[in-house]
Amino acid sequence: MIPFNKPYAPEHISMSVAKKILKAPLGDETQHHLTVDTLRVNHGILSDRQVVFTQSATQALEIMALCMDLNAHDEIIMPSFTYAATANAFARTGARIVFADIDPYTLNISLETVAPLITKHTRAIIPIHYGGISADLDGLIKLIKGSEIRLLEDAAHGIGANYKGKALGTIGSMGCLSFHHTKNITAGGSGGALIYDSFWHEQVQACLYQGTNRSAFLDGKVPVYHWEQLGGEFLMTYYHQLFLEKALPDLDWVTNRRLKISNDFFNFLTSDYNFDEHITFQKTVEGANGNGHIFPIILRDEALKRDLMTYLKANGIHAFTHYEPLHMSRAGRKYGDTRVSLESTERIASRLLRLPLYATLTDSEVEKILEHLKLFLKGRC
């Protein structure tokens, strides 16, 4: 059986973590700084950006929403083709979610549908870097230039990926990464990071300390601290930070291995056989350098997608669909608005299938997947 995903947790990481825990079972003050420094080096985060590790990327998004101090008159534009967490973080503040369509080629937010959605109530635009492939960030930045609209990056798929040399999650006002066990690099379970510019520092620190100004108190700026805004308990645990610090040095190897497998899939399906009428692939915008997070294929129609998924499973290969469009859900209709056609979102979501992809997928397993794709698709040609 070839599973859809295997978390990257090799023995050398587990052994290294175990040794550190034996020495410092309750953690120490240096671990956070070590993990931040390791992420900076391996993901390419510049010194002008602040980093906070959270228990999940969802929590990083929630901090973004709290920092924005949103209310019921505010609107947040995001693609309907995303995980519910992106919408939940902002909808629970009372803000209205406004759904944009996706580009049918890049599978990222469509600038053509974002532009007419911008109103005087728009507070932020949130692109999703689908599959670790960057959205057109230059285009989005140009759209909001001169306004007070914030660009907030959901880069949950984006560890190890970049746009024109800049790490995903570091380009907007705030961004998040995910270290869930399904991601390229994991924190030994769930986990995320919030990356932000200095403008947001006080707001972020207040959120981290239950909405108080405790950070200012610790810095000696105030004699006592008070509850000043909404906040919570968001910080990643010592154990997860330790696992992440030990895993991040393998990021280049993991990324290169996943990209090689992705290229093997793509080259086989585009070079050796005439499958063009049955399958199309995600494309990239200029300057986007991906990380091989997923390999989606878009089938000719929904029936072909279902048949292929069933066929692969019967032959010991697990492939899965992905997001169901949020605007078509009950919560999406309650907390969001659909003001433009979302035809591409609906069409892509109904036809998209993700192939197994993880760093420890062997060459023989890749060959098995390709052989079964060939057998199935040749029978449909």
Summary of the structure (lengths in Angstrom):
residues: 381
radius of gyration: 21.4
end to end distance: 27.0
largest distance: 75.4
contacts: 1317
relative contact order: 0.17
helix: 43%
strand: 17%
